Amino acid sequence: MSRPVPKPGILDIAPYVPGKSGAGVHGRVFKLSANEAALGPSPKAVEAFSRTASGLEIYPDGSARLLREAIGRAFDIDPANVVCGVGSGELLHTIANIYLGPGDEAIHTTHGFLLYPIATMSNGATNVIAPEKNFTADADAILAAVTPRTKIVWLANPNNPTGTYMTAAEVRRLRKNLPPQVLLVLDAAYADFCSNADYEAGIELVKETDNTVMARTFSKIHGLAAVRLGFIFGPSHLIDVVNRVRDPFNSNGPAMQAAIASLADTAHYKAAQAHNEKWRTWLTDEVSKLGLIVTPSAANFILIHFPTTPGKTAADADAFLTQRGLILRAVAAYKLPQALRLSVGTEEANRLVVEALREFMRAA
Ligand SMILES: *Cc1c(COP(=O)(O)O)cnc(C)c1O
């Protein structure tokens, strides 16, 4: 029998598995598996979104001009060098579609975000994995993985699911030593949560070079994951090509209104940062006190490492917590079979997780 056949490489892709929404046996469920905003979106964003319910028959502005201008003001960047899209995920795929084909290579690190191998393989290109040091991307290992076929380096900074980051100096050293024809993609989905002085999201590097692009999202600190909106900031030649190949209406009207209102609500943004800082530190300390190893995080989640002792493994903990309606993220697909990723939640959720983990560690 004959039927349509996907291009080579496509069927090698392991489907992306989103964080579980889960069902607790006791009714209430705390979803701490997808790094969603603990405080939710800005009320002003919700209001702006609601107002768009009239006018749904009208196509949105395909150039996303008002949103790009708001982004330009918020980040001090030229709106002409911004493209918005259906989450940053869509834009990363578009970049892969433009630059990768069979025979090309794209580098990501051992525990790098899973969208990267998917985007690479969708285009028949080859994944090259650069080892990490201490769960952190390593500039020298990435440079050592470069070949004449390398077209893209994917770098989430801070990275998901490890929460670690490469310092601004190291990212700059990486860029400086990469061949000029290699595109460095800085995925800064969690940049808003990292206040460390030695960190940069990549804005300056994009301005200074011709081969670096930064991706951002409204899904995390802005709490707008449901409306699917992200953007890239890049050099003009890249922006020009992305604008040729993207769907002409890849940012929907209600999402853009919500995002514009969210960018204007700096009080909510700062509250979300402060909440995260406070509870990320608290969770790291409390979980460490239980005898578990936590990788220091610069994002809105922490990575908890469990022992291999039967009864105390990550899989055991996952089952124990899930039964109590506490949904964490198993990260075996990220080559971390003995760890769980915990998103920073509300105060109540955070306290419940630590309480449940204490019980889990005590249980025989
Ligand atoms: C959540 C996340 C994104 C953003 O995805 P959207 O498509 O914008 O929702 C991008 N990169 C990383 C590493 C992420 O964890």
Ligand as a Chemical Component Dictionary entry (heavy atoms), coordinates in Angstrom:
data_LIG
# 
_chem_comp.id                   LIG 
_chem_comp.type                 NON-POLYMER 
_chem_comp.pdbx_formal_charge   0 
_chem_comp.three_letter_code    LIG 
# 
loop_
_chem_comp_atom.comp_id 
_chem_comp_atom.atom_id 
_chem_comp_atom.alt_atom_id 
_chem_comp_atom.type_symbol 
_chem_comp_atom.charge 
_chem_comp_atom.model_Cartn_x 
_chem_comp_atom.model_Cartn_y 
_chem_comp_atom.model_Cartn_z 
_chem_comp_atom.pdbx_ordinal 
LIG C1 C1 C 0 9.038  27.727 28.092 1  
LIG C2 C2 C 0 10.233 27.854 27.221 2  
LIG C3 C3 C 0 10.165 28.575 26.034 3  
LIG C4 C4 C 0 8.940  29.319 25.626 4  
LIG O1 O1 O 0 8.049  28.586 24.941 5  
LIG P1 P1 P 0 6.776  29.300 24.292 6  
LIG O2 O2 O 0 6.658  28.614 22.990 7  
LIG O3 O3 O 0 7.085  30.756 24.127 8  
LIG O4 O4 O 0 5.663  29.073 25.241 9  
LIG C5 C5 C 0 11.294 28.656 25.244 10 
LIG N1 N1 N 0 12.443 28.100 25.624 11 
LIG C6 C6 C 0 12.567 27.444 26.791 12 
LIG C7 C7 C 0 13.882 26.901 27.193 13 
LIG C8 C8 C 0 11.454 27.267 27.598 14 
LIG O5 O5 O 0 11.552 26.572 28.731 15 
# 
loop_
_chem_comp_bond.comp_id 
_chem_comp_bond.atom_id_1 
_chem_comp_bond.atom_id_2 
_chem_comp_bond.value_order 
_chem_comp_bond.pdbx_ordinal 
LIG C1 C2 SING 1  
LIG C2 C3 SING 2  
LIG C2 C8 DOUB 3  
LIG C3 C4 SING 4  
LIG C3 C5 DOUB 5  
LIG C4 O1 SING 6  
LIG O1 P1 SING 7  
LIG P1 O2 DOUB 8  
LIG P1 O3 SING 9  
LIG P1 O4 SING 10 
LIG C5 N1 SING 11 
LIG N1 C6 DOUB 12 
LIG C6 C7 SING 13 
LIG C6 C8 SING 14 
LIG C8 O5 SING 15 
# 
